[in-house]
Amino acid sequence: MPPPTTVELLWGTTQRPKRGPKPALTLDGIVAEAIALVDAEGLSALSMQRLAERLGFTKMSLYRYVPGKEQLTALMLDAAMGEPPNAAGVHQDWRAGLRNWGEALFARYRAHPWAIELTIGVRPMGPNEMGWTEAALTALAGTGLTGSEKLDTIVLLNGHARSLAQQVSSMGENGELQFTEQFTAMMTAAADRYPEVRAAFAEEAATPAGKSGPSDALRFGVERILDGLAVLIGRRN
């Protein structure tokens, strides 16, 4: 019997033996442990051998459930993405639906930064990831946009959430403090060369809420994308 393909594992269409002893492991349990490992140590720490050691089994025993690392990471990505926001009924308010979608997607990327790397390239999509696409398209139903325009909208929102989450994650826990210290030193050394840069950061720091942070940057970008869509939708209607 050939090993299951990535698509078969993602969509649960592979046939499991109905006879014999009860399996000592479960595919969901293997994926959950792999996610815990990568959340803690990064994607580079993942190997079938390392995962088997964490589970207390041999590497060969894992191959009974998942043929290799390629299939494992595909399952990890879909599990980490989870189910999308509930889009039922939001097609009457497409802005609210897409705003909620973009903010929820950013939160998933922030919780599992390694997932960003796994979404690159041609690959099969799992039911959860497909569900995110369905949710965004449901929010856009009735707007008058074409199918291509709806899909391009998803690309725009996803790209904004991805890039911001990636930037924030790369800064680390003390990244903002380090940037502030470095920026202060740079402005001290070249205060007169970049007056607009200095003025913009000074104005941001003086706002009642303090520095805007990634959440405000996310909302600002999402709202500008939605503003542009509103113009296009208005023309169509």
Backbone torsions as a table, in degrees:
resi	resn	phi	psi	omega
1	MET	NA	122.0	-177.6
2	PRO	-67.1	151.9	178.7
3	PRO	-66.1	151.9	-179.5
4	PRO	-67.4	147.5	177.4
5	THR	-81.1	170.9	178.0
6	THR	-61.0	-43.0	-179.7
7	VAL	-62.8	-44.1	-179.8
8	GLU	-62.3	-39.4	178.9
9	LEU	-70.0	-42.4	-179.0
10	LEU	-63.6	-40.7	-173.6
11	TRP	-100.2	3.9	173.9
12	GLY	67.8	30.8	-178.1
13	THR	-98.6	-2.5	178.5
14	THR	-74.0	145.4	-178.4
15	GLN	-88.8	129.0	177.6
16	ARG	-100.1	143.4	177.5
17	PRO	-58.8	137.1	-179.0
18	LYS	-95.3	-11.2	179.5
19	ARG	-114.4	167.5	178.2
20	GLY	99.0	179.6	-177.5
21	PRO	-67.5	156.2	178.7
22	LYS	-66.0	132.1	-178.8
23	PRO	-58.4	140.8	179.9
24	ALA	-77.1	-23.0	179.1
25	LEU	-123.1	166.1	172.3
26	THR	-125.1	151.8	179.6
27	LEU	-62.7	-41.1	178.6
28	ASP	-62.1	-39.4	179.5
29	GLY	-66.9	-38.7	177.8
30	ILE	-63.6	-46.0	-179.3
31	VAL	-64.3	-42.1	179.9
32	ALA	-62.5	-40.4	178.9
33	GLU	-68.4	-37.1	178.1
34	ALA	-64.6	-40.8	177.9
35	ILE	-64.2	-42.1	178.3
36	ALA	-60.8	-40.0	178.9
37	LEU	-63.7	-47.7	-176.2
38	VAL	-71.9	-35.7	175.5
39	ASP	-59.1	-36.9	-176.2
40	ALA	-83.3	-36.3	-169.7
41	GLU	-125.1	-4.9	179.4
42	GLY	95.2	161.1	-175.4
43	LEU	-65.0	-30.3	-179.0
44	SER	-65.8	-19.5	-178.8
45	ALA	-81.7	-9.7	-174.9
46	LEU	-81.7	127.9	169.7
47	SER	-150.2	157.9	179.3
48	MET	-63.0	-36.4	178.9
49	GLN	-65.6	-46.0	-179.1
50	ARG	-63.8	-41.2	-180.0
51	LEU	-65.3	-41.5	179.3
52	ALA	-61.7	-39.7	179.0
53	GLU	-63.6	-40.5	178.6
54	ARG	-65.0	-34.3	-179.4
55	LEU	-83.5	-13.6	-179.2
56	GLY	79.7	28.7	179.1
57	PHE	-130.2	173.5	176.5
58	THR	-83.6	157.9	178.3
59	LYS	-61.1	-39.0	-179.0
60	MET	-63.2	-31.0	179.7
61	SER	-67.5	-28.2	178.8
62	LEU	-69.2	-30.5	-177.6
63	TYR	-67.8	-13.0	174.0
64	ARG	-70.5	-21.2	-175.3
65	TYR	-109.0	-36.7	-178.9
66	VAL	-141.3	126.3	-171.5
67	PRO	-65.0	-28.6	-176.5
68	GLY	-172.8	-176.0	-175.5
69	LYS	-66.8	-34.1	179.3
70	GLU	-60.2	-46.2	179.0
71	GLN	-69.0	-37.2	-179.8
72	LEU	-62.7	-46.9	-178.2
73	THR	-67.6	-31.5	175.7
74	ALA	-64.1	-42.5	177.6
75	LEU	-67.2	-38.1	178.3
76	MET	-62.4	-44.4	-179.5
77	LEU	-60.4	-47.7	-177.5
78	ASP	-65.6	-38.0	178.1
79	ALA	-67.9	-39.9	-179.2
80	ALA	-67.3	-36.4	178.3
81	MET	-65.3	-35.7	179.1
82	GLY	65.6	-171.3	179.5
83	GLU	-77.6	146.9	-179.1
84	PRO	-76.2	169.5	174.0
85	PRO	-58.8	150.5	179.3
86	ASN	-68.7	116.7	-177.8
87	ALA	-99.1	5.1	-176.9
88	ALA	-62.2	120.7	175.4
89	GLY	85.4	-9.0	-175.5
90	VAL	-79.9	-4.4	179.8
91	HIS	-66.1	-15.5	175.1
92	GLN	-75.7	-19.9	178.2
93	ASP	-133.8	81.8	-172.9
94	TRP	-64.2	-32.4	-179.2
95	ARG	-65.3	-45.8	-179.9
96	ALA	-63.8	-39.7	-179.8
97	GLY	-63.6	-45.7	-179.1
98	LEU	-72.5	-34.1	177.2
99	ARG	-62.3	-46.7	178.5
100	ASN	-62.5	-40.2	179.8
101	TRP	-62.2	-48.5	-178.1
102	GLY	-64.4	-41.2	-179.9
103	GLU	-68.8	-38.3	178.6
104	ALA	-68.0	-38.6	178.7
105	LEU	-64.8	-42.4	177.2
106	PHE	-59.3	-41.7	179.6
107	ALA	-63.0	-38.0	178.8
108	ARG	-67.4	-41.6	177.9
109	TYR	-65.0	-36.5	178.6
110	ARG	-68.6	-36.2	179.5
111	ALA	-71.2	-32.0	-178.3
112	HIS	-135.1	75.5	-176.1
113	PRO	-58.6	-29.6	-179.8
114	TRP	-64.0	-20.8	-179.4
115	ALA	-64.0	-27.7	-179.6
116	ILE	-59.9	-44.2	-179.6
117	GLU	-63.0	-33.5	-176.3
118	LEU	-78.5	-12.3	-179.5
119	THR	-89.0	1.2	-177.4
120	ILE	-87.1	139.1	173.8
121	GLY	93.2	175.2	179.2
122	VAL	-79.0	126.9	-175.7
123	ARG	-163.8	158.7	175.7
124	PRO	-74.4	144.1	177.7
125	MET	-98.8	142.3	177.7
126	GLY	-89.0	175.7	-176.9
127	PRO	-63.0	-36.3	178.7
128	ASN	-68.0	-47.2	-179.9
129	GLU	-63.7	-38.7	175.8
130	MET	-64.2	-34.6	178.3
131	GLY	-63.8	-34.2	176.0
132	TRP	-63.6	-40.7	177.0
133	THR	-64.3	-43.1	179.1
134	GLU	-61.9	-40.3	-178.9
135	ALA	-64.0	-42.7	179.3
136	ALA	-67.2	-40.5	178.5
137	LEU	-66.0	-34.6	176.6
138	THR	-63.8	-39.7	178.2
139	ALA	-63.9	-30.1	-177.4
140	LEU	-90.9	-3.5	-179.4
141	ALA	-60.9	135.2	177.6
142	GLY	84.8	2.9	-179.2
143	THR	-82.2	-16.7	-177.5
144	GLY	90.2	-1.1	177.3
145	LEU	-75.6	151.7	176.8
146	THR	-76.2	167.8	178.3
147	GLY	-59.6	-42.3	178.8
148	SER	-62.8	-40.6	-179.6
149	GLU	-67.5	-36.8	176.9
150	LYS	-64.8	-44.0	179.5
151	LEU	-66.3	-37.1	177.2
152	ASP	-66.6	-32.7	175.5
153	THR	-62.2	-42.4	177.8
154	ILE	-61.9	-41.0	178.7
155	VAL	-61.5	-42.9	-180.0
156	LEU	-62.8	-50.5	-178.6
157	LEU	-65.4	-42.6	179.1
158	ASN	-63.1	-42.2	-180.0
159	GLY	-63.0	-39.6	178.5
160	HIS	-65.1	-46.5	-179.6
161	ALA	-64.3	-42.9	-179.3
162	ARG	-62.5	-50.8	-174.3
163	SER	-64.7	-39.9	179.7
164	LEU	-69.3	-42.7	178.3
165	ALA	-62.6	-39.6	179.4
166	GLN	-65.4	-41.7	-179.8
167	GLN	-65.3	-45.0	-179.6
168	VAL	-64.3	-42.9	-178.6
169	SER	-65.3	-36.1	-178.6
170	SER	-69.8	-19.7	-179.8
171	MET	-75.2	-25.4	-179.1
172	GLY	77.9	-176.1	-174.5
173	GLU	-66.1	-39.4	-175.8
174	ASN	-104.0	17.0	-175.7
175	GLY	-61.7	-41.9	-177.9
176	GLU	-65.8	-41.1	178.7
177	LEU	-64.8	-42.8	179.3
178	GLN	-63.4	-40.5	178.9
179	PHE	-63.4	-43.0	-179.8
180	THR	-60.3	-44.0	179.7
181	GLU	-64.9	-43.5	-179.9
182	GLN	-67.0	-40.2	-179.9
183	PHE	-65.0	-41.3	178.3
184	THR	-60.6	-42.1	179.1
185	ALA	-65.5	-40.0	-179.9
186	MET	-66.3	-41.9	-179.7
187	MET	-69.8	-29.0	175.7
188	THR	-67.7	-37.6	-178.4
189	ALA	-79.5	-27.8	-176.1
190	ALA	-137.6	52.3	-173.9
191	ALA	-64.0	-31.8	-173.7
192	ASP	-94.8	-10.3	-176.2
193	ARG	-82.1	-27.4	-175.7
194	TYR	-130.1	66.3	-175.2
195	PRO	-64.0	-35.0	-178.9
196	GLU	-71.1	-38.7	176.4
197	VAL	-61.9	-47.7	-179.2
198	ARG	-61.8	-41.8	-178.6
199	ALA	-67.0	-40.1	-178.9
200	ALA	-65.0	-45.0	179.4
201	PHE	-69.0	-34.8	177.9
202	ALA	-66.2	-40.0	178.7
203	GLU	-67.1	-39.3	178.3
204	GLU	-62.9	-44.1	-179.1
205	ALA	-66.1	-24.2	-176.7
206	ALA	-88.0	-6.3	-179.8
207	THR	-67.5	152.5	-177.6
208	PRO	-56.4	-34.1	-177.9
209	ALA	-84.5	-1.0	-177.2
210	GLY	77.3	-153.8	-179.4
211	LYS	-67.2	142.5	-170.6
212	SER	-63.6	-46.0	179.3
213	GLY	80.7	172.5	-175.4
214	PRO	-64.4	-32.9	-177.6
215	SER	-65.1	-42.5	178.6
216	ASP	-69.2	-37.4	177.0
217	ALA	-63.7	-37.3	177.2
218	LEU	-63.2	-51.1	-177.4
219	ARG	-63.5	-40.1	179.3
220	PHE	-60.0	-47.8	-179.8
221	GLY	-64.5	-42.7	179.0
222	VAL	-61.5	-45.1	-178.2
223	GLU	-64.1	-36.7	179.6
224	ARG	-69.7	-36.9	175.1
225	ILE	-63.0	-43.3	-180.0
226	LEU	-67.9	-34.3	175.6
227	ASP	-60.7	-43.8	178.3
228	GLY	-64.3	-39.7	176.9
229	LEU	-63.5	-38.5	-179.4
230	ALA	-60.9	-38.7	177.1
231	VAL	-63.8	-45.2	179.8
232	LEU	-64.4	-44.4	-180.0
233	ILE	-63.3	-40.5	178.3
234	GLY	-60.3	-38.6	178.3
235	ARG	-65.5	-39.9	-177.8
236	ARG	-69.2	-32.5	-175.1
237	ASN	-93.4	NA	NA
